[in-house]
Each structure stands twice: as C-alpha cells, then as structure tokens.
Amino acid sequence: MNPDTRPGGDVPSPCNNVCRMNPDTGLCEGCFRTLDEIAAWSALSDVEKRAVLAQLPARRTLR
C-alpha cells in the first residue's frame, strides 16, 4: 500500500493540547480542526491529513 494513502502515516497532528471548541466556528481553538477531523485523524491517510492541514491557516483568521 502506498504510504501516502494508508491510514496512520507520518503526518504529525496539529494538536497543541488547547482543546476547547468554539461554538461559533465549530473549530478547536487550539488546532482549528473540527470535531470530525479530530476524531478521524488517526484513520486518515497522509494525503487526507495534508488536506486538513492546508485549511488551518485560513481557519485561524476566523477567530
């Protein structure tokens, strides 16, 4: 299996242990992921993880 498509992989989590969900945005105030993205992280492929990571900079501006 291609390492970029298998679950797990080597892309580190953006979690920084500030786990507080913003009710207005639906995003974690620490890592800017949704609850669904946080819950699924370990099962996502590296490609999927990179797609989530690519969205985080724009989400930071939603504060």
MDTraj code that builds the backbone (N, CA, C; nanometers):
import mdtraj as md
import numpy as np

residues = "MET ASN PRO ASP THR ARG PRO GLY GLY ASP VAL PRO SER PRO CYS ASN ASN VAL CYS ARG MET ASN PRO ASP THR GLY LEU CYS GLU GLY CYS PHE ARG THR LEU ASP GLU ILE ALA ALA TRP SER ALA LEU SER ASP VAL GLU LYS ARG ALA VAL LEU ALA GLN LEU PRO ALA ARG ARG THR LEU ARG".split()
xyz = np.array([
    [0.0847, -0.1193, 0.0000],
    [0.0000, 0.0000, 0.0000],
    [0.0885, 0.1246, 0.0000],
    [0.0497, 0.2219, -0.0737],
    [0.1226, 0.3485, -0.0831],
    [0.1208, 0.4185, 0.0528],
    [0.2369, 0.4634, 0.1056],
    [0.2387, 0.5285, 0.2368],
    [0.1570, 0.6570, 0.2423],
    [0.1314, 0.7206, 0.1285],
    [0.0505, 0.8429, 0.1304],
    [-0.0991, 0.8136, 0.1369],
    [-0.1375, 0.6894, 0.1167],
    [-0.2798, 0.6584, 0.1184],
    [-0.3195, 0.5665, 0.2334],
    [-0.2240, 0.5135, 0.3064],
    [-0.2590, 0.4244, 0.4160],
    [-0.2949, 0.5054, 0.5409],
    [-0.3874, 0.4532, 0.6233],
    [-0.4176, 0.5216, 0.7491],
    [-0.2948, 0.5254, 0.8385],
    [-0.2899, 0.6223, 0.9277],
    [-0.1754, 0.6364, 1.0180],
    [-0.0756, 0.7324, 0.9598],
    [0.0245, 0.6783, 0.8940],
    [0.1226, 0.7605, 0.8241],
    [0.2146, 0.8396, 0.9146],
    [0.2812, 0.9374, 0.8553],
    [0.3838, 1.0127, 0.9256],
    [0.3533, 1.1607, 0.9416],
    [0.2338, 1.2045, 0.9062],
    [0.1999, 1.3459, 0.9184],
    [0.1594, 1.3722, 1.0641],
    [0.2320, 1.4590, 1.1332],
    [0.2012, 1.4821, 1.2750],
    [0.0706, 1.5589, 1.2948],
    [0.0086, 1.5338, 1.4067],
    [-0.1147, 1.6039, 1.4419],
    [-0.0843, 1.7496, 1.4750],
    [-0.1747, 1.8403, 1.4389],
    [-0.1554, 1.9809, 1.4753],
    [-0.1990, 2.0109, 1.6193],
    [-0.2421, 1.9095, 1.6927],
    [-0.2893, 1.9298, 1.8297],
    [-0.1793, 1.9927, 1.9142],
    [-0.2172, 2.0951, 1.9920],
    [-0.1217, 2.1596, 2.0822],
    [-0.1746, 2.1611, 2.2261],
    [-0.2673, 2.0682, 2.2543],
    [-0.3244, 2.0486, 2.3878],
    [-0.4030, 2.1680, 2.4389],
    [-0.4552, 2.2502, 2.3513],
    [-0.5507, 2.3553, 2.3865],
    [-0.6828, 2.3090, 2.3271],
    [-0.7493, 2.2202, 2.3964],
    [-0.8677, 2.1525, 2.3427],
    [-0.9945, 2.2203, 2.3934],
    [-1.0378, 2.3182, 2.3164],
    [-1.1568, 2.3956, 2.3525],
    [-1.2290, 2.4282, 2.2218],
    [-1.3522, 2.3795, 2.2105],
    [-1.4284, 2.4006, 2.0878],
    [-1.4983, 2.5366, 2.0918],
    [-1.4857, 2.6101, 1.9827],
    [-1.5513, 2.7386, 1.9692],
    [-1.6926, 2.7121, 1.9150],
    [-1.7967, 2.7468, 1.9917],
    [-1.9323, 2.7163, 1.9464],
    [-1.9744, 2.7963, 1.8224],
    [-1.9116, 2.9085, 1.7993],
    [-1.9468, 2.9904, 1.6829],
    [-1.8883, 2.9361, 1.5530],
    [-1.7638, 2.8881, 1.5586],
    [-1.6985, 2.8388, 1.4373],
    [-1.7048, 2.6866, 1.4243],
    [-1.7250, 2.6161, 1.5359],
    [-1.7220, 2.4704, 1.5329],
    [-1.5811, 2.4158, 1.5240],
    [-1.4821, 2.5018, 1.5522],
    [-1.3414, 2.4623, 1.5423],
    [-1.2772, 2.4610, 1.6796],
    [-1.1781, 2.3752, 1.6958],
    [-1.0980, 2.3747, 1.8178],
    [-1.0167, 2.5046, 1.8208],
    [-1.0153, 2.5704, 1.9352],
    [-0.9409, 2.6961, 1.9465],
    [-0.7898, 2.6745, 1.9506],
    [-0.7456, 2.5513, 1.9696],
    [-0.6026, 2.5227, 1.9709],
    [-0.5478, 2.4835, 1.8350],
    [-0.6164, 2.3903, 1.7681],
    [-0.5628, 2.3377, 1.6419],
    [-0.6455, 2.3746, 1.5193],
    [-0.7645, 2.4313, 1.5405],
    [-0.8518, 2.4782, 1.4320],
    [-0.9086, 2.3666, 1.3457],
    [-0.9167, 2.2454, 1.4038],
    [-0.9840, 2.1359, 1.3343],
    [-1.1263, 2.1220, 1.3874],
    [-1.2120, 2.0573, 1.3086],
    [-1.3473, 2.0257, 1.3528],
    [-1.3422, 1.9009, 1.4409],
    [-1.4502, 1.8751, 1.5140],
    [-1.4560, 1.7525, 1.5948],
    [-1.4428, 1.6288, 1.5069],
    [-1.5059, 1.6303, 1.3906],
    [-1.4962, 1.5159, 1.2999],
    [-1.3524, 1.4936, 1.2542],
    [-1.2807, 1.6016, 1.2230],
    [-1.1411, 1.5882, 1.1801],
    [-1.0543, 1.5367, 1.2940],
    [-1.0785, 1.5846, 1.4149],
    [-1.0019, 1.5394, 1.5306],
    [-1.0265, 1.3907, 1.5541],
    [-1.1527, 1.3505, 1.5522],
    [-1.1884, 1.2105, 1.5778],
    [-1.1328, 1.1164, 1.4710],
    [-1.1289, 1.1617, 1.3472],
    [-1.0857, 1.0755, 1.2361],
    [-0.9354, 1.0790, 1.2118],
    [-0.8627, 1.1686, 1.2756],
    [-0.7222, 1.1938, 1.2421],
    [-0.6389, 1.0670, 1.2290],
    [-0.6475, 0.9777, 1.3255],
    [-0.5607, 0.8590, 1.3227],
    [-0.5939, 0.7644, 1.2079],
    [-0.7141, 0.7726, 1.1535],
    [-0.7535, 0.6856, 1.0424],
    [-0.7335, 0.7503, 0.9060],
    [-0.7019, 0.8792, 0.9031],
    [-0.6835, 0.9478, 0.7747],
    [-0.5512, 0.9090, 0.7103],
    [-0.5491, 0.9091, 0.5794],
    [-0.4234, 0.8877, 0.5069],
    [-0.3396, 1.0151, 0.5166],
    [-0.2135, 1.0066, 0.4816],
    [-0.1275, 1.1250, 0.4817],
    [-0.1814, 1.2319, 0.3877],
    [-0.2353, 1.1915, 0.2741],
    [-0.2915, 1.2869, 0.1782],
    [-0.4090, 1.3603, 0.2421],
    [-0.4954, 1.2877, 0.3105],
    [-0.6105, 1.3491, 0.3759],
    [-0.5661, 1.4415, 0.4895],
    [-0.4660, 1.3988, 0.5649],
    [-0.4142, 1.4829, 0.6735],
    [-0.3561, 1.6128, 0.6178],
    [-0.2822, 1.6018, 0.5100],
    [-0.2250, 1.7234, 0.4492],
    [-0.3344, 1.8167, 0.3986],
    [-0.4441, 1.7606, 0.3509],
    [-0.5565, 1.8427, 0.3048],
    [-0.6178, 1.9194, 0.4225],
    [-0.6307, 1.8546, 0.5371],
    [-0.6810, 1.9224, 0.6572],
    [-0.5823, 2.0302, 0.6983],
    [-0.4540, 1.9948, 0.7049],
    [-0.3512, 2.0918, 0.7464],
    [-0.3492, 2.2140, 0.6556],
    [-0.3748, 2.1954, 0.5282],
    [-0.3735, 2.3068, 0.4332],
    [-0.4853, 2.4073, 0.4616],
    [-0.5920, 2.3628, 0.5254],
    [-0.7052, 2.4506, 0.5567],
    [-0.6846, 2.5310, 0.6852],
    [-0.5946, 2.4884, 0.7708],
    [-0.5809, 2.5502, 0.9025],
    [-0.5394, 2.6971, 0.8999],
    [-0.4464, 2.7404, 0.8165],
    [-0.4113, 2.8830, 0.8174],
    [-0.5303, 2.9753, 0.7918],
    [-0.6151, 2.9404, 0.6997],
    [-0.7333, 3.0233, 0.6713],
    [-0.8319, 3.0196, 0.7882],
    [-0.8403, 2.9069, 0.8544],
    [-0.9320, 2.8952, 0.9681],
    [-0.8863, 2.9806, 1.0855],
    [-0.7580, 3.0012, 1.0993],
    [-0.7070, 3.0829, 1.2107],
    [-0.7600, 3.2263, 1.2031],
    [-0.7925, 3.2720, 1.0853],
    [-0.8417, 3.4088, 1.0684],
    [-0.9892, 3.4213, 1.1089],
    [-1.0558, 3.3105, 1.1365],
    [-1.1971, 3.3122, 1.1741],
    [-1.2195, 3.3440, 1.3214],
    [-1.1144, 3.3650, 1.3950],
    [-1.1266, 3.3906, 1.5394],
    [-1.2235, 3.4979, 1.5697],
])
top = md.Topology()
chain = top.add_chain()
for i, resn in enumerate(residues, 1):
    res = top.add_residue(resn, chain, resSeq=i)
    for name in ("N", "CA", "C"):
        top.add_atom(name, md.element.get_by_symbol(name[0]), res)
traj = md.Trajectory(xyz[None], top)
